[in-house]
Amino acid sequence: MMEPHDFVDDRENLAFHPEHQGEGDKTDLDRFGPIIYTRLIVKICAPMVRYSKLAFRTLVRKYNCDLCYTPMIIAADFVRSVKARHSEFTTHQALSKLLTELGPHMVAFRQLYISQHSPKPMFLSCDHPLIVQFAAKEAQVLADAACIISPFADGIDINCGCPQRHWKPLRGWAMAEGYGACLINRPEAMQEMVKQVRNQVENPMFSVSVKIRIHNDLQRTVDLCQKAEAAGVSWITVHGRNVDERHQPVHYDAIKIIKQSVSVPVVANGDMKSLKDVENVHQITRTDGVMVARGLLANPAMFAGYEETPLKCIQDWINIALEHGTPFTCFHHHLMYMMERITSKQEKKIFNVLSSTSAVVDYLRENYGLQ
Ligand SMILES: Cc1cc2nc3c(=O)[nH]c(=O)nc-3n(C[C@H](O)[C@H](O)[C@H](O)COP(=O)(O)O)c2cc1C
């Protein structure tokens, strides 16, 4: 089970040990070298709608990813509908089935489940550690969702960073009100959510984190983070852009200030495409972890130090995806991302229009010797 202080232990053992402070101009990178250095940083696969599903999580975990998030799930749908639970959340197969069956007697069931599998729940052996990200606007609904999911995951994260325009394909504009990045302007609502989950999930080790964007006025973000900490949040992930920024440079300096303003662990997010980027961002921000989305889509092996997706990783994706029965579109999209940097324009023209799993597998066998 991952605990918030797991982040801190590493710091004490190595880079942040007082003995290592003040050694002239040496950076931690100079002192420990890149491989040891990046072992100190918790490396996280970001929540990604449509992409950070079980099969992809299994892949990145093979390549030094320490912690994975599910795609964002709308808490109200999850609580209301068995169908939504089944389609939105997949973890180890047997557990998914149990989750589907959770009905009105879920509390009793959950207790039974925990007592039967104590001390080591089944999910520990496969899709772990796992954070389930929810979008919610009512604290009680979020707490209900957290109670349902708690036997199957290590914690929940509250999406407080999704700009409104990103909701359109999901639920339409009207539904967007009150969700996502709105919460950075409603610190009390966010606090209430954190507290309700803390009060209602029985497992004290279950984490409750938030993922935010920054404000134009950074002091407001600092206040928000301090309020989140006071409410009992386990850690805070900061995408260093404001809600209107898309491709502008990430404000790593802002993340650094936030890190200095709270005691809970902080995770930096935004524009890291290689392990070198991870190191550089860490040198600037000194956060406890880094979270990566698009960099991992392009190269799921990036946390293991690969500059571009190795063929071995593509082979692993084929094996894992086929084993999980990944739908064709998802299987193919991931391959298009992974092979973007290693295929020519001409190859893309052929590969990107393939229309079945067998056609893709045949293509990769004939052109790359993959099985
Ligand atoms: C395809 C895709 C799906 C995303 N889905 C989510 C999501 O479900 N929840 C969330 O908080 N952020 C989501 N994001 C935002 C990322 O988690 C991340 O904050 C953002 O992409 C910046 O990180 P990056 O530069 O490493 O990509 C998504 C991003 C992408 C590219």
The ligand as an ORCA input file, in Angstrom:
! r2SCAN-3c Opt
* xyz 0 1
  C      -5.538     12.092    -23.945
  C      -5.535     12.852    -22.652
  C      -6.515     12.596    -21.689
  C      -6.522     13.288    -20.473
  N      -7.443     12.968    -19.524
  C      -7.349     13.527    -18.279
  C      -8.160     13.081    -17.214
  O      -8.946     12.148    -17.348
  N      -8.041     13.706    -16.006
  C      -7.136     14.724    -15.801
  O      -7.054     15.233    -14.689
  N      -6.350     15.145    -16.790
  C      -6.412     14.555    -18.007
  N      -5.538     14.941    -18.987
  C      -4.506     15.945    -18.668
  C      -3.210     15.223    -18.249
  O      -3.404     14.388    -17.115
  C      -2.082     16.217    -17.960
  O      -2.434     17.028    -16.872
  C      -1.767     17.125    -19.154
  O      -1.796     16.394    -20.378
  C      -0.371     17.746    -19.007
  O       0.605     16.734    -18.859
  P       1.571     16.270    -20.084
  O       2.281     17.490    -20.564
  O       2.492     15.254    -19.471
  O       0.702     15.713    -21.172
  C      -5.535     14.283    -20.215
  C      -4.562     14.539    -21.188
  C      -4.548     13.832    -22.379
  C      -3.455     14.113    -23.391
*
